[in-house]
Amino acid sequence: MIDKDHIPDRDDDIDGYTKIDRYNPQLIQNLSAHYLDVLKQIGENPERDGLLKTPERIAKAMLYLTHGYDLDAKTILSSAMFKEDYSQMVIVKDIEVYSMCEHHMLPFFGKAHIAYIPNGYVVGLSKIPRIVDVFARRLQVQERLTNEIRDCIQETLNPVGVGVVIECRHLCMSMRGVQKQNSVTTTSAFTGEFLKEKTRTEFLNLISSKLS
């Protein structure tokens, strides 16, 4: 989808996770033509000043919002695994989530809270938000997104257990359909020790608490 032969600007090129800001010109041209037709079909005039570059802007935006298809979460996660004798819960909470609902292609957004209990290996903390982005930057449903994050951590790190909770607002609910403005969807997925009520309760309490 993205032109992998083009080397992007080097302001963000670290550990295999590169900011996407340059695209295959032919792909942009093809997508722009489709979006131009969409504008015409909904009754707009794509020749007016405000819309002249809109098809190209949408094409680039859509490629960025779905660039997770071109990234491998397991590679990113395994690039920063370290042997460490630590066996307590590791939590990264309030990770920003931005994704696109695959049913209406409208955004959903919120926060992810992720925990794992190491089994000989820990991972660089920045990699956990990065794998959230890998799966979120695809057409998604929140339930699958939650499971994909859980499974990636479990299969790559082989920890004692993994816990994932995601809370999101869905514009397909607030902008259309039932038009409920304040509803929040919460999904969760667990493995190993987090299937036990005691461990799961500790995790849920910790992500709900505020540091003083």
N, C-alpha and C positions, 0 to 999 in steps of 0.2 A: 504494500500500500504506500509506504513512504520510500522515497528514493534513498536507498541505503548506500548508493555509490557516492552520494554527495556528503562531504564532511561539513557538519554544522559549525556555527560559530563556537569558539572554545570557552565560552563563559560558564558552561555547565557540564562539560564532558568529564564526568568522574564515575568510576567503578561501574561502567557499563550502563549507566542510566543518564542518557543525554537529553537535554531539552530539545523538543521537536519544534523547529521554527523554519525549516526549509523543506519543500516537497517536490515530488516529481512533477515537472511542468505539464506533461501530457495528462497526468491524472487530474490535476487541478483544472485543466481545460475541459476534460470530459465531464467532470462533476459540475463545473460551472454551467455547462450547456443544459444539463438537466434542471438545475436550480433556476436558470433563466426561464425555462418552459413552465416550471411551477409558478413563478411570479405571474406569467401570462395567464395561466389556467385559473388562478384565484382572482383575476380581474385587475391586476396591477399593471402599471406602465413601466417596464424595466428600463425605458429610455429616459425617464426623468432623473434629475441630478442626484437625488438621494439614493437611487437604486442602481446607478450605473456600475458600481463595483460590488454590489451586494452578492451576486452569484459567486464571484471569486472569494469574497470574504466568508460566505457560508461554507464553501468547499474546504477552505483552509481550516476553519473552525471545526468542521465535522471530522477532518482527518486528525486534528489534535485531540478532540474529545474521544476518539476511538483508537488512539495510538497504542493502547495496551495490547492489541493483537500482535504487535511486532516485538513485544518484550517477553522474556522468559523469567517468570517470578522465581523459579527454583534456582536459576543461575545467579540472579541478584542476591538471593538469600544465602546461597552457599559460598558466595564470594567473600563473606565476612564471618565465617564460623570459627570460633576459637575454643580450644580445650579449656575448661574451667571447672573447678570443684565447687560448684554452687548448685544447691538443690531446692531453693525456695522459689516462690512465685515471682516471675518477672512480668510487669504490666506496663504497657504503653497505652495510655487512654487519651480520649479527645482528639483522635486523628481525624482530620477533615476528610470527608468523602464527597466527591462530586461524580455523578454517573448519569447515564441516559437510560431511561426505561425502554425496553425493547418493544413494548406494546404500542406506545404512542410517540416514541422518540422525543419525549419531554424529560427535562432533568429531574433527578432526585438527589438530595444532598443532606448531609448531617454529619454524624461522628461515629467512628469505630473505636471500640475498646478491645484490646487484645492482650492475652496473657498466655504464658507457657511456663512449665516447670522443667528446667534443664535436666538432661540425662547425659552429662559429660561434656556438652557443648553449649555455649551461648552464642548469640549472634549480635553483630553491631546494631545498636538501637535504631539507627536511621534506616536500616533495611526493612524494618517492619512497616513503617508508613509507605515505603517505596513499593512493597508488594501489594499493599492496599490499592495504590494508584494503578498498578499493572492490571488488576482485575476490574477496578472501577472504570477505567478508561476503555470500556467496551460497552456494547449494548447489553443491558443486564436486567435481571430481576433481583431484588434485594436478597431473597432467599438463597439464590444460587451464589451471589457474591459472598455471602456469609460462609457458605460451605467451601467455596474455592479457597478463601483465605485460610480457613481452618486446615483443609487438607494439604495445602502447600507447606505450611509450617510443620505439620505432623510428619509428612513424608520426607521433608528435607532435613529437619533437625532431629527427628525421632525423639522428641521429648517425652517426659512422663505423662504429660497431658497438655491440651490446648483449649483455651476458652476464647470465644469471639462473640461480642455483642455489637450490633449496629442499630443506630437510631436515625431515621431519615424522614424528611418531609418530601412528598411526591407531588410535583406540579400537575401530574395527570389527575390527581384528586382535587387539588385546590383551584386549578384554572379551568377545568372542564368536568364533565360527569357530575359527581355529587357536589362538587365545589365546596368542600369542607376545608376551611382555611387553617385550622389549628391542629389537625390530626397528625400524629407521629406514628410511624411504623417501626416496631422493634423486632429484630430477629436475633437468634442466638444459635450457636453451634459449639459442641464440646466433644472432647475425646479424653480417654484415660482418666486421670484423677479428677478431672472436672465433671465427670459423670456422677461423682459422689456429692451428696448434698452439702456436706461440710465444706469441701473445697470450693464448690460452686458458690455457696453463700458468702464465703470470704471474698471471692473475686467480685461478686456483685456489690458487696458492701464497700470494697475499696474503690471501685469505679464511681460509686455514688458520693463518696466523701470528698471534701475540699481540704487541701493542705492549708494549715494556719500560716 
